[in-house]
């Protein structure tokens, strides 16, 4: 199942600010959220929950997250009354076969991301036609051209409702809605992934500079650069 040409055309012609409402009202049962429960995840999850708390939310448990992220996932799920948070990740057998010493990230981070994030998500992608993400153009140069309606080669569509949002707008909504904050944000973490591959950023760095610092790698692989 995928969007019909008429459905896709209508989405592409929808004003950016109205895309999320349209997706949630017209595609119930065909849409899910990908969330890292990271630094800014609360904003998108709150916008979704205000309309429908039953929308499935997928969290990739890589087995390498900060303890603070796992605690925050629980806190945010409870605060927003999310009804269908689904945790996916590699199987114990896959980890034993491909990363028995838990050191894969140190010498092949792309392979580690494939094992722990890309492949688990690929296994559930066919269940839905539309996927909501919290990606924003302001996060990094590699996302500067990010569209709100991002058509994938396989015909499914990623929707980036916050693509045009900057840090000021995110902060304003966090304050206005009284949303819980990821505890690592106060320590300078503006983009939060797996603990071994994430650091706090320095002054003047973009929001994703702390991810795979010192490497050419900028994405885990579940999203292509836009």
Helices and strands as residue ranges (DSSP letters): H 5-12, G 16-18, H 19-26, E 31-34, H 41-51, E 56-60, H 67-80, E 85-88, H 92-98, H 104-107, H 109-113, I 114-118, H 119-125, E 130-132, G 137-139, G 141-143, E 149-151, E 157-159, H 167-177, G 185-187, G 195-197
